[in-house]
Structures are given as C-alpha cells and as structure tokens.
Amino acid sequence: MAEIKVKLVRSRICCTPAQRATLDSLGLKRREMVKVHKDCPAIRGMIQKVVHLVAVVD
C-alpha cells in the first residue's frame, strides 16, 4: 500500500478548533513535524481540510 508524508508548514496558533482536531488526528503537533500515513481517502480528506497549513512531501 502506498504511503503519504504530511508536513506541518504553518503554525496552528490561529486555527479553528476543528482544524486543530484534524491536525491532532494526523499526528501533527509542532511546525516542521512530518508524519507518514497510508494513502487512503480518509487521510486525503483530512489533508484537504487543512491544506493551507500542511504540505505533502516526498
């Protein structure tokens, strides 16, 4: 199964509570933190909710 690396590139200080919960679900607590997830529609949907805060890296 394919994997996807997600990196938090912007601060979560000015986020809404829903966006913070999404980042918590992705496991991203601090800036520049990178987590590896399975590439599935659920993870892609979470990334889409916070696309302005995260980046998908190689």
C-alpha positions as CSV (number, residue, x, y, z in Angstrom):
1,M,0.0,0.0,0.0
2,A,1.2,3.5,-0.9
3,E,2.3,5.9,1.8
4,I,2.0,9.7,2.1
5,K,4.2,12.0,4.1
6,V,2.5,15.1,5.6
7,K,4.4,18.0,7.0
8,L,3.0,20.9,9.1
9,V,4.4,24.0,7.5
10,R,2.4,26.7,9.2
11,S,1.6,27.3,12.8
12,R,-1.6,26.1,14.4
13,I,-2.0,29.2,16.6
14,C,-4.7,30.9,14.5
15,C,-6.6,27.7,13.6
16,T,-10.2,26.9,14.5
17,P,-10.9,24.1,17.0
18,A,-12.0,21.8,14.1
19,Q,-8.7,22.4,12.2
20,R,-6.7,21.7,15.4
21,A,-8.6,18.4,15.9
22,T,-7.8,17.5,12.3
23,L,-4.1,18.2,12.9
24,D,-4.2,16.1,16.1
25,S,-5.8,13.3,14.1
26,L,-2.9,13.5,11.6
27,G,-0.4,13.5,14.5
28,L,1.0,16.9,13.7
29,K,1.7,18.8,16.9
30,R,4.6,21.2,16.0
31,R,5.8,23.1,13.0
32,E,8.1,21.2,10.6
33,M,6.8,17.9,12.0
34,V,6.4,15.0,9.4
35,K,4.2,12.0,9.8
36,V,3.8,9.1,7.4
37,H,0.2,7.7,6.7
38,K,-1.3,5.2,4.4
39,D,-2.6,6.8,1.2
40,C,-6.4,6.4,1.7
41,P,-9.4,8.6,1.0
42,A,-9.8,9.4,4.7
43,I,-6.3,10.8,5.1
44,R,-6.7,12.7,1.8
45,G,-9.9,14.3,3.1
46,M,-8.2,15.4,6.4
47,I,-5.3,16.9,4.4
48,Q,-7.9,18.8,2.2
49,K,-9.4,20.3,5.4
50,V,-6.1,21.8,6.4
51,V,-4.4,22.2,3.0
52,H,-3.4,25.8,3.9
53,L,-1.3,24.5,6.9
54,V,0.3,21.3,5.6
55,A,2.4,20.1,2.7
56,V,2.8,16.6,1.2
57,V,6.5,15.9,0.9
58,D,8.4,13.1,-0.9
